[in-house]
Every structure is written in structure tokens, then in C-alpha cells.
Amino acid sequence: MPTESRRASGPMAASAARTRRLRSPLLLATAVVLVFEAAGGIVIFCARLAYGVTPGETLHVILGIVLTALYAAYQWRHWLRVRPVRPRLDYALGLLATASLLLTQTSGWALGFTWWQARGAAADYAPAVSALHNIGSMLVLTFVAAHVGAVLQRARRIDGDDPGD
């Protein structure tokens, strides 16, 4: 199945296809929910550490479920377009981002299950799972940002807009 950029001819057509992909409603929704999840997670982490409370926990759990669905849909479409894996920095960073998100979402689902069982009472989270979730979250943000940066830098080189050329 040919991709948009492979069907297009020339750097201008590839650039236009990339611009359309970067404005995709699915990508934008996934990014917005990821940002809210990250901000909410930081608030929960700091508030729990400083005050022993977890504000916004219900919203964080609900958005985590939404993020799982959005990311799965986005990643499936993305993989169909970029497969097979190639030995490039942007691919390696994308795989690390996906692996860390999988780790974070899996630990989040485990924490969400504990939260659901507690319903209204203070949930007794397993420290190892909570730590895995917190560290995984930081890895997700790091590798997603690095992946997007590497993809955009590669695109600039291909399009001839890189001042280093």
C-alpha cells in the first residue's frame, strides 16, 4: 500500500503531505490528551508527595483510558505508513517512545484498577507500580519529544531547509 509521501512527487508534495499529517485530528487529539495527562500526573505526584492528597485522580484515570484508545488508533495508522523499521534515529526514538508509553499505560491500568477497587477510599497503590508509572511517564515525554524533534530535523534536511547543508 503506497503512502501519501511515496505517491507524491518531489519535496514540495512530501512537505504538504507531512503538514496534513501533522494537522490530523487524531494526532492533535492524542497530543492534547497526552499533555493533559502529563500535567495532571505532575500535579498528582507533587500533591501526593507534599500533602498526601491526589487531586484530579478521577480525571487522570478517565483521560488515561481515553489516551490508551487514541494512541492505539494513532499508532496503528502511523505504523501502517512508516513500516518496516529502518535503522535511523527517528525510528529508534519512536520505538523507545512507544515502548515507554506501553509501560506507562500498563502500569497506569494496574493503578487504575487499584483506584477502582478503593472507590471513595484512599487507594493503597503498590509502590513499585507507582514508581514504574512515574518514571515511565518521564520517559514517554522525553522520547516523544526527541522522536518528534528527530523527525522534523530529518524533514528539514530532506526538504533542503536545513542551514547546516
C-alpha positions, 0 to 999 in steps of 0.5 A: 500500500503506497503512502501519501509521501511515496505517491507524491512527487518531489519535496514540495508534495512530501512537505504538504503531505507531512503538514496534513499529517501533522494537522490530523485530528487524531494526532492533535487529539492524542497530543492534547490528551497526552499533555493533559495527562502529563500535567495532571500526573505532575500535579498528582505526584507533587500533591501526593508527595507534599500533602498526601492528597491526589487531586484530579485522580478521577480525571487522570484515570478517565483521560488515561483510558481515553489516551490508551484508545487514541494512541492505539488508533494513532499508532496503528495508522502511523505504523501502517505508513512508516513500516518496516523499521529502518535503522535511523534515529527517528525510528529508534526514538519512536520505538523507545517512545512507544515502548515507554508509553506501553509501560506507562499505560500498563502500569497506569491500568494496574493503578487504575484498577487499584483506584477502582477497587478503593472507590471513595477510599484512599487507594493503597497503590503498590509502590513499585507500580507507582514508581514504574508509572512515574518514571515511565511517564518521564520517559514517554515525554522525553522520547516523544519529544526527541522522536518528534524533534528527530523527525522534523530535523530529518524533514528539514534536511530532506526538504533542503531547509536545513542551514547546516547543508 
